[in-house]
Structures are given as structure tokens and as C-alpha cells.
């Protein structure tokens, strides 16, 4: 049985991580202040490494940017923060 266009598009978005990137960007906009990847992941309920892998991709697209390092509220360690443009 062939996949219809919507199913193919959904599969593509999920397999490429675009869905996660979109959710991360929405979370950054909702939070409204610079946050670490662990804080984003905590806000979204996902693994911090999943968030951390997507942030550089969003930065290359000029949708987010790195900001100052500070103590992470989740891990307690110093970490780079990210914010949406």
C-alpha cells in the first residue's frame, strides 16, 4: 500500500528532526529568555541531548543564537544559553 502525500511528509519531518526543531523554536519563543539545552529539554519533556543536537542546526538557519554561559537550573553546571532571534 502506497503512502499518501501527508504520510510521506509526516515521515520526512519526523525522520529529519524538523519536527523537534520546530518544537524547540516554539519553546524558546514561549520561554522568552536565554535558556540552556537542558532547560529547553526539561520544558519540553524530552532528553537534553535531543535538544542539544538540534540547536546548532537552528543556529545555522539563523533562527536561534548562542548567548552567554551561566549555571544551568537543571544540571547545576555552567552551560551555554540559547535564545530565539
ROSE-4610 file (N, C-alpha, C; in Angstrom, 1 decimal, always signed):
// ROSE-4610
residu = [X/X/X/X/X/X/X/X/X/X/X/X/X/X/X/X/X/X/X/X/X/X/X/X/X/X/X/X/X/X/X/X/X/X/X/X/X/X/X/X/X/X/X/X/X/X/X/X/X/X/X/X/X/X/X/X/X/X/X/X/X/X/X/X/X/X/X/X/X/X/X/X/X/X/X/X/X/X/X/X/X/X/X/X/X/X/X/X/X/X/X/X/X/X/X/X/X/X/X/X/X/X/X/X/X/X/X/X/X/X/X/X/X/X/X/X/X/X/X/X/X/X/X/X/X/X/X/X/X/X/X/X/X/X/X/X/X/X/X/X/X/X/X/X/X/X/X/X/X/X/X/X/X/X/X/X/X/X/X/X/X/X/X/X/X/X/X/X/X/X/X/X/X/X/X/X/X/X/X/X/X/X/X/X/X/X/X/X/X/X/X/X/X/X/X/X/X/X/X/X/X/X/X/X/X/X/X/X/X/X/X/X/X/X/X/X/X/X/X/X/X/X/X/X/X/X/X/X/X/X/X/X/X/X/X/X/X/X/X/X/X/X/X/X/X/X/X/X/X/X/X/X/X/X/X]
num = [1/1/1/2/2/2/3/3/3/4/4/4/5/5/5/6/6/6/7/7/7/8/8/8/9/9/9/10/10/10/11/11/11/12/12/12/13/13/13/14/14/14/15/15/15/16/16/16/17/17/17/18/18/18/19/19/19/20/20/20/21/21/21/22/22/22/23/23/23/24/24/24/25/25/25/26/26/26/27/27/27/28/28/28/29/29/29/30/30/30/31/31/31/32/32/32/33/33/33/34/34/34/35/35/35/36/36/36/37/37/37/38/38/38/39/39/39/40/40/40/41/41/41/42/42/42/43/43/43/44/44/44/45/45/45/46/46/46/47/47/47/48/48/48/49/49/49/50/50/50/51/51/51/52/52/52/53/53/53/54/54/54/55/55/55/56/56/56/57/57/57/58/58/58/59/59/59/60/60/60/61/61/61/62/62/62/63/63/63/64/64/64/65/65/65/66/66/66/67/67/67/68/68/68/69/69/69/70/70/70/71/71/71/72/72/72/73/73/73/74/74/74/75/75/75/76/76/76/77/77/77/78/78/78/79/79/79/80/80/80/81/81/81/82/82/82/83/83/83/84/84/84/85/85/85]
x = [+0.9/+0.0/+0.9/+0.7/+1.5/+1.1/+2.1/+1.8/+1.3/+0.3/-0.2/+0.8/+0.6/+1.5/+1.6/+0.5/+0.6/+1.4/+1.2/+2.0/+3.5/+3.8/+5.2/+5.8/+5.1/+5.6/+5.8/+4.9/+5.0/+6.2/+6.4/+7.5/+8.8/+8.9/+10.1/+10.4/+9.4/+9.6/+10.1/+9.5/+9.9/+11.3/+11.6/+12.9/+14.1/+13.8/+14.9/+15.1/+14.2/+14.3/+13.7/+13.0/+12.4/+11.3/+10.6/+9.5/+10.1/+11.2/+11.8/+12.3/+12.9/+13.5/+12.3/+11.2/+10.1/+9.6/+9.5/+9.1/+10.1/+11.4/+12.4/+12.2/+12.1/+11.9/+10.7/+9.6/+8.4/+8.6/+9.3/+9.6/+10.5/+11.5/+12.4/+11.5/+10.7/+9.8/+8.9/+8.3/+7.4/+8.1/+9.3/+10.1/+10.5/+11.0/+11.2/+12.5/+13.4/+14.7/+15.7/+17.0/+18.0/+18.0/+18.0/+18.0/+19.0/+19.4/+20.3/+19.6/+20.3/+19.6/+18.9/+19.5/+18.8/+17.5/+17.5/+16.3/+15.2/+15.6/+14.7/+14.1/+15.0/+14.5/+13.6/+13.9/+13.0/+11.7/+11.7/+10.4/+9.6/+10.2/+9.6/+9.3/+9.9/+9.8/+10.5/+11.7/+12.5/+13.9/+14.7/+16.0/+16.9/+17.8/+18.5/+19.5/+19.9/+20.8/+20.0/+18.8/+17.9/+17.8/+17.6/+17.5/+18.9/+19.9/+21.3/+21.7/+21.3/+21.7/+21.0/+19.8/+19.0/+19.4/+19.9/+20.1/+21.2/+22.3/+23.2/+22.6/+21.7/+21.0/+20.2/+19.5/+18.6/+19.5/+20.7/+21.6/+22.1/+22.4/+22.8/+21.8/+20.5/+19.4/+19.0/+19.8/+19.7/+18.3/+17.8/+16.6/+16.8/+18.0/+18.4/+19.8/+20.2/+21.7/+22.1/+23.4/+24.1/+24.2/+24.0/+24.3/+25.2/+25.2/+26.2/+26.1/+27.2/+27.2/+26.8/+26.1/+25.7/+25.4/+25.1/+24.8/+23.4/+23.3/+22.0/+21.1/+19.9/+18.9/+18.6/+18.8/+18.5/+19.7/+20.9/+22.0/+22.9/+22.8/+23.7/+25.1/+25.3/+26.7/+26.6/+27.8/+27.9/+27.6/+26.7/+26.4/+26.0/+26.2/+25.8/+24.3/+23.8/+22.4/+22.0/+20.8/+20.3/+19.0/+18.8/+17.6/+17.2/+15.9/+15.4/+15.7/+15.9/+16.2/+15.0]
y = [-1.2/+0.0/+1.2/+2.1/+3.3/+4.4/+5.1/+6.2/+7.4/+8.0/+9.3/+10.4/+11.5/+12.7/+13.1/+13.2/+13.6/+12.7/+11.4/+10.4/+10.5/+10.7/+10.8/+12.1/+13.2/+14.4/+14.3/+13.7/+13.5/+12.6/+11.6/+10.7/+11.4/+12.2/+13.0/+14.0/+14.7/+15.7/+15.0/+13.9/+13.2/+12.6/+12.1/+11.4/+12.4/+13.6/+14.6/+15.5/+15.4/+16.2/+17.5/+17.8/+19.1/+19.4/+18.3/+18.4/+18.9/+18.3/+18.6/+20.0/+20.4/+21.8/+22.8/+22.5/+23.4/+23.6/+22.4/+22.5/+23.2/+23.0/+23.7/+25.2/+25.6/+27.0/+27.6/+26.9/+27.4/+27.5/+26.5/+26.6/+27.8/+28.1/+29.2/+30.5/+30.6/+31.8/+31.9/+30.8/+30.8/+31.2/+30.6/+30.9/+32.4/+32.9/+34.3/+34.8/+33.9/+34.3/+33.3/+33.6/+32.6/+31.4/+30.2/+29.0/+28.0/+27.1/+26.0/+24.9/+24.0/+22.9/+22.0/+21.9/+21.0/+21.7/+23.0/+23.7/+23.6/+23.7/+23.6/+22.2/+21.2/+19.8/+19.5/+20.1/+20.0/+20.6/+21.8/+22.5/+21.6/+21.0/+20.2/+18.8/+18.3/+16.9/+15.9/+16.3/+15.5/+15.3/+14.5/+14.3/+15.5/+15.9/+17.1/+17.0/+15.7/+15.5/+15.7/+15.3/+15.5/+17.0/+17.8/+19.3/+19.8/+19.4/+19.8/+19.6/+18.5/+18.2/+19.1/+19.5/+20.4/+21.8/+22.3/+23.8/+24.3/+23.6/+24.1/+24.2/+23.2/+23.3/+24.5/+24.8/+26.0/+27.3/+27.3/+28.4/+28.6/+27.5/+27.7/+28.3/+28.1/+28.6/+30.1/+30.6/+31.9/+32.1/+31.0/+31.0/+31.2/+30.7/+30.8/+31.3/+31.7/+32.1/+31.7/+31.5/+31.2/+32.5/+32.5/+33.6/+33.3/+34.0/+33.8/+32.4/+32.0/+30.8/+31.2/+30.4/+30.6/+29.2/+29.2/+28.0/+27.5/+26.3/+25.7/+25.4/+25.7/+25.5/+24.0/+23.2/+21.8/+21.0/+21.2/+20.4/+20.9/+22.3/+22.9/+23.2/+22.9/+23.1/+24.3/+24.9/+26.0/+25.5/+26.3/+25.8/+27.1/+26.9/+27.9/+28.1/+29.3/+29.5/+29.8/+29.6/+29.9/+30.7/+31.5/+32.3/+32.4/+32.6/+32.8/+34.3/+34.5/+35.8/+36.7]
z = [+0.0/+0.0/+0.0/-0.9/-1.0/+0.0/+0.5/+1.5/+0.7/+1.3/+0.7/+0.9/+0.3/+0.5/+1.9/+2.6/+4.0/+4.9/+4.7/+5.4/+5.1/+3.8/+3.4/+4.0/+3.9/+4.5/+6.0/+6.7/+8.1/+8.5/+7.7/+7.9/+7.7/+6.6/+6.3/+7.5/+7.9/+9.0/+10.3/+10.6/+11.8/+11.7/+10.6/+10.4/+10.3/+9.8/+9.7/+10.9/+11.9/+13.1/+13.0/+11.8/+11.7/+12.7/+13.0/+14.0/+15.3/+15.7/+17.0/+16.9/+15.8/+15.7/+15.8/+15.2/+15.3/+16.8/+17.4/+18.8/+19.7/+19.5/+20.3/+20.0/+18.8/+18.5/+19.2/+19.1/+19.8/+21.3/+21.9/+23.3/+23.7/+22.8/+23.1/+23.0/+22.1/+22.0/+23.2/+23.6/+24.8/+26.1/+26.2/+27.5/+27.5/+26.4/+26.3/+26.9/+27.3/+27.9/+27.5/+27.6/+27.2/+28.2/+27.6/+28.4/+27.8/+28.7/+28.3/+27.6/+26.9/+26.2/+27.2/+28.4/+29.5/+29.9/+30.0/+30.4/+29.4/+28.1/+27.0/+27.0/+27.2/+27.2/+28.4/+29.6/+30.7/+30.5/+29.8/+29.5/+28.5/+27.6/+26.5/+27.0/+28.0/+28.4/+27.5/+26.9/+26.1/+26.7/+26.1/+26.5/+26.2/+27.1/+26.8/+25.6/+25.3/+24.2/+22.9/+22.9/+21.7/+21.4/+22.4/+22.3/+21.8/+22.5/+22.2/+20.8/+20.2/+18.8/+17.8/+18.1/+17.2/+17.2/+18.4/+18.5/+17.5/+17.3/+16.2/+14.8/+14.5/+13.2/+13.1/+14.2/+14.2/+14.1/+14.7/+14.7/+13.3/+12.6/+11.2/+10.3/+10.6/+9.9/+10.4/+11.3/+11.9/+12.6/+13.2/+14.0/+15.5/+15.9/+17.3/+17.3/+18.5/+18.7/+20.0/+20.1/+21.4/+22.1/+23.4/+24.3/+25.4/+26.4/+27.5/+28.2/+28.8/+29.6/+31.0/+31.7/+33.1/+33.7/+35.0/+35.7/+35.3/+34.8/+34.4/+35.6/+35.5/+36.5/+36.7/+35.6/+35.7/+36.1/+35.5/+35.8/+36.9/+37.1/+38.1/+37.6/+36.3/+35.7/+34.8/+34.5/+33.6/+32.2/+31.5/+30.1/+29.3/+28.0/+27.0/+27.0/+26.9/+26.8/+25.3/+25.0/+23.6/+23.7/+22.7/+22.6/+21.1/+20.9/+19.5/+19.1/+17.8/+17.3/+17.4]
